[in-house]
Amino acid sequence: MPITAQAEKKLRHDRRRTLQTVRLRRELRMIVRKARTSPTKKSLSTVFQALDKAAKTRIIHRNKAARLKSRLSKLLKTK
């Protein structure tokens, strides 16, 4: 348990941030899953924006965002 007041404040802040990160990751996974099932230009555009934003705010690594975008683009080419 935190001892100082600043450590207590940091614990509260970290818990809030963790909840936000978990929520954003869950939303991102749902968006990617929907795009995989029915890839269209519009859905891919939405996913690309979400992936770029997540990578920019370091929710996911930028290379992971690039890898997912590449794989989703391949799905659109095949259909």
C-alpha positions as CSV (number, residue, x, y, z in Angstrom):
1,M,0.0,0.0,0.0
2,P,1.2,3.6,-0.7
3,I,2.6,5.4,2.3
4,T,2.9,9.0,1.2
5,A,0.0,11.2,0.0
6,Q,1.7,11.5,-3.5
7,A,1.9,7.7,-3.7
8,E,-1.9,7.5,-3.0
9,K,-2.6,10.0,-5.6
10,K,-0.5,8.2,-8.1
11,L,-2.3,4.9,-7.3
12,R,-5.7,6.6,-8.0
13,H,-4.3,8.1,-11.2
14,D,-2.9,4.8,-12.4
15,R,-6.1,2.9,-11.7
16,R,-8.1,5.4,-13.7
17,R,-5.6,5.3,-16.6
18,T,-5.7,1.5,-16.6
19,L,-9.4,1.4,-16.9
20,Q,-9.3,3.8,-19.8
21,T,-6.6,1.8,-21.5
22,V,-8.5,-1.5,-21.1
23,R,-11.7,0.1,-22.5
24,L,-9.9,1.6,-25.5
25,R,-8.2,-1.8,-26.3
26,R,-11.5,-3.6,-26.0
27,E,-13.2,-1.1,-28.4
28,L,-10.2,-1.4,-30.8
29,R,-10.5,-5.2,-30.9
30,M,-14.2,-5.0,-31.6
31,I,-13.6,-2.6,-34.5
32,V,-10.9,-4.7,-36.0
33,R,-13.0,-7.8,-35.6
34,K,-16.0,-6.2,-37.4
35,A,-13.7,-5.1,-40.2
36,R,-12.3,-8.6,-40.6
37,T,-15.8,-10.1,-41.0
38,S,-17.0,-7.5,-43.6
39,P,-14.1,-5.5,-45.1
40,T,-15.2,-2.5,-47.0
41,K,-13.4,0.7,-47.9
42,K,-15.4,2.7,-45.3
43,S,-14.9,0.2,-42.5
44,L,-11.2,0.0,-43.2
45,S,-11.0,3.8,-43.1
46,T,-12.6,3.8,-39.7
47,V,-10.3,1.1,-38.5
48,F,-7.2,2.8,-39.8
49,Q,-8.1,6.0,-38.0
50,A,-8.7,4.1,-34.7
51,L,-5.4,2.2,-35.1
52,D,-3.4,5.4,-35.8
53,K,-5.0,7.1,-32.8
54,A,-4.2,4.1,-30.6
55,A,-0.6,4.0,-31.8
56,K,-0.2,7.8,-31.3
57,T,-1.4,7.6,-27.7
58,R,0.7,4.4,-27.2
59,I,-2.3,2.2,-26.5
60,I,-0.7,-0.2,-28.9
61,H,2.7,-0.2,-30.5
62,R,3.0,1.5,-33.8
63,N,4.4,-1.6,-35.5
64,K,1.4,-3.6,-34.4
65,A,-0.9,-0.9,-35.8
66,A,1.0,-1.1,-39.1
67,R,0.8,-4.9,-39.1
68,L,-2.9,-4.9,-38.5
69,K,-3.5,-2.3,-41.2
70,S,-1.5,-4.3,-43.7
71,R,-3.4,-7.5,-43.0
72,L,-6.8,-5.8,-43.2
73,S,-5.8,-4.2,-46.5
74,K,-5.0,-7.7,-47.9
75,L,-8.5,-8.8,-47.0
76,L,-10.0,-6.0,-49.1
77,K,-7.8,-6.9,-52.1
78,T,-8.9,-10.5,-52.2
79,K,-12.6,-9.7,-52.2
